Amino acid sequence: MMMVRRFYDIKLAQASYLIGAMDTGEAVVIDANRDIRQYTRAAAEEGVRLAHVTETHIHADYLSGSRELAAETGAQLLLSDEGGPDWRYEFAGDAAAVLLKDGDTFDVGNIRIDVMHTPGHTPEHITFLITDTEAASEPLAAVTGDFIFVGDVGRPDLLERAAHVAGTMDAAARTLFQSLQRFKALPDFIQLWPGHGAGSACGKALGAVPQTTLGYEQRVNWAFQVNDERSFVDRVLAGQPDPPRYFAEMKRLNKIGPPLLSGVPTPHHLPADALARLVADKALVIDTRPVEEFAAGHVPGTINIAMNKAFTTWAGWLVPYTADFYVIVDPDGTGTLEQARKDLAMIGLDRLTGYFVWGELAAGGQAKETTAQIGAEDLVARIRAKDVHVLDVRSDAEWREGHISGAQHIPLGDLRDRIAEVPDDRPVVVHCLGGTRSAIAASVLQAEGRTNTANFAGGFRAWTAAGLTSEAAATTA
């Protein structure tokens, strides 16, 4: 009898799988993230031993936990040997990993797992076909990683746009098309267990349903409806979201060997009076409270990345991997140190050196700065009076679809590097679509001394809802 446990990290929109043979008590984990305790706990609950740990490809959106999980449990590590010399796991030899090629097979008790090379998203990408040999001779399911999602397919542009391997995305898109043609030959009834869901930047239109079937995807997934290779290439490359900045570092670390969490030091609890020195030294201090609370009062020089669903992504955009940083947590509110550490560790942000507790800072009277909020009508009046500079921090795609006339465009992920481009001769009003990204951007500007900064809390959505688009917005092709 076969058992399956799916694990889903909502902030990464990332899925991993524990598949076990109950009769023999063996199991495999596929696409483990860095929270390896969830897998060892589940294995203990199911009464199985982790015999194998593997993954579909060298991930770009999170730090793999496969190496650490195998080392912790003694499981055999299995890694792709496809993709050519440039896309092999450099740590495979040191980790005594077994290398997998297209057509290889390994067993987990009575479960047969066949390896299928499915390049396109990445050159080394493999898919695992799962067969319960006690019940059938054909596969029940395929763990597709970033190859096929519910309603979409993995983007083939990340090597070029995130890992900066120039001139690769067109060829990768053609390879992805060929992989899909080959995959179509499998039976329609095969269940597809993808590596990501809605909200992931590994595709542009991922569904929120946890699994699907090949037959259903051939009916509804756009990628199966396009039978011409050139048309497929053009469509799959069009409109892909901006890859978060940290993707390049994840690719590098997952290829050379993810660092083990056992070597990451514990951050120190710092006294409230230590914050002033850190801010003066231009240390990065992240206040993890909700945007409304930060706007109502915060310590000057800190930036706000709220500990919500987008926390991991925006930390990856804005926190460098080359310097120590600090967090402010509010254990009586929405975020604890433990949660912040877990989320940051998922993308390898291990240089969290110390933390402050919000209640201690507030009691010391350090919350001396606020962030002004402005509405659509007031913004229109100030634009007409020409006494304000509007900064749009949405993505390139959003900007192209429509923007406020005369606004400056700097995507949030680029703002820390491009602050000098923002004029300082008049007040700045920051906006995004709904007010979340602009709140982060306003905090970044304030931390750099741009104190005359306000957040357009309703964002471009409120602007268009008020019927202002035709008056003071321009749309570009």
Secondary structure, DSSP 8 states (H G I E B T S, - for coil): -EEEEEEEETTTTEEEEEEEETTTTEEEEES--S-THHHHHHHHHHT-EEEEEE-SS--SSS---HHHHHHHH--EEEEE--S-GGGS-TTTTTTT-EEE-TT-EEEETTEEEEEEE--SSSTT-EEEEEEETTT-SS-SEEEEETSEETTEE--S-HHHHTS--TT-HHHHHHHHHHHHHHHTTS-TT-EEEESB-TT-TTSSS--SSS-EEHHHHHHH-HHHH---HHHHHHHHHTT-----TTHHHHHHHHHH----GGGS---EE--GGGHHHHHHTT-EEEE-S-HHHHHH-B-TT-EE--SSTTHHHHHHHHS-TTS-EEEEEBTTTTB-HHHHHHHHHTTT---EEEEEEHHHHHHTT---B--EEE-HHHHHHHHHHT--EEEE-S-HHHHHH-EETT-EE--GGGHHHHGGGS--SS-EEEE-SSSHHHHHHHHHHHHTT--SEEEETTHHHHHHHTT-HHHHEE---
